[in-house]
Amino acid sequence: MAYLVWTIIGVFVAVLLGAVLPHRSMSGSVVVLPLVGVFGALLGGIIGSGIVHADHAVTLPGALGAILGTVIFVLLSQTQPDAGNRRIGRGNPGADDF
């Protein structure tokens, strides 16, 4: 039961964050955002409820962990607007490739 609740929390928070932060571009398609949210919620819920969560009961630390995990994974999956024009290295100025 807890896994189902964490999955619902992940989808809901990811879609809510997608609506609040529309100015950031997403790497990939629109379907990626809820999937990232579910993954973050499951990881955060498992970590938040503790190592032994065999009773499958929804607890407050597990729900808070699911929310925090979703927020972290969704924000990390977002790209910066001009990330494609940046170069990595010493002294290389950002320029368009021709």
C-alpha positions in Angstrom: 0.0 0.0 0.0 2.8 2.4 0.8 4.4 1.9 -2.6 1.1 2.9 -4.3 0.8 6.0 -2.1 4.4 7.0 -2.8 3.8 6.6 -6.5 0.7 8.8 -6.4 2.6 11.4 -4.4 5.4 11.3 -7.0 3.2 11.8 -10.0 1.2 14.6 -8.2 4.2 16.5 -7.0 6.0 16.1 -10.4 3.1 17.5 -12.3 2.6 20.3 -9.8 6.3 21.2 -10.2 6.0 21.1 -13.9 3.1 23.6 -13.8 4.9 25.9 -11.4 8.3 25.8 -13.2 7.3 26.1 -16.9 10.2 28.4 -17.8 12.7 25.6 -17.5 13.1 23.3 -20.4 12.9 19.6 -19.8 15.4 17.2 -21.3 13.3 14.7 -23.1 9.6 14.4 -23.6 6.7 15.4 -21.3 6.2 11.8 -20.2 9.6 11.9 -18.5 8.5 14.3 -15.7 6.0 12.0 -14.0 8.4 9.0 -14.4 11.2 11.0 -12.7 8.7 11.9 -10.0 7.7 8.3 -9.4 11.3 7.2 -9.2 12.2 10.0 -6.7 9.1 9.3 -4.6 9.9 5.6 -4.4 13.5 6.2 -3.4 12.6 9.0 -0.9 9.8 6.9 0.5 12.0 3.9 1.1 14.7 6.0 2.7 12.2 8.0 4.7 10.4 5.0 6.2 13.6 3.3 7.1 15.4 0.2 6.1 12.8 -2.1 7.6 9.5 -1.2 6.0 8.0 -4.7 5.8 4.7 -3.7 7.3 3.9 -1.6 4.2 2.2 1.1 6.3 2.2 4.7 5.2 4.1 6.7 7.7 4.7 10.5 7.9 8.5 10.1 7.4 7.9 7.9 4.4 5.4 10.5 2.9 7.8 13.4 3.6 10.7 11.4 2.0 8.6 10.7 -1.1 7.8 14.4 -1.5 11.4 15.5 -0.9 12.7 12.7 -3.2 10.3 13.9 -6.0 11.3 17.5 -5.7 15.1 16.7 -5.7 14.8 14.3 -8.8 12.5 16.7 -10.8 14.8 19.7 -10.2 17.9 17.7 -11.0 16.3 16.5 -14.3 15.6 20.0 -15.5 18.2 21.6 -17.8 19.3 25.2 -18.0 18.0 27.3 -20.9 21.3 27.9 -22.7 23.1 24.7 -21.7 23.5 23.6 -25.3 25.8 26.6 -26.1 28.2 26.0 -23.2 31.6 24.5 -23.5 33.4 22.6 -20.8 37.1 23.1 -20.4 39.7 25.6 -19.6 39.3 29.0 -21.2 36.9 28.0 -23.9 34.3 30.7 -24.4 30.7 29.7 -25.0 30.0 30.0 -28.7 27.7 28.4 -31.3 29.1 25.5 -33.3 28.9 26.0 -37.1 
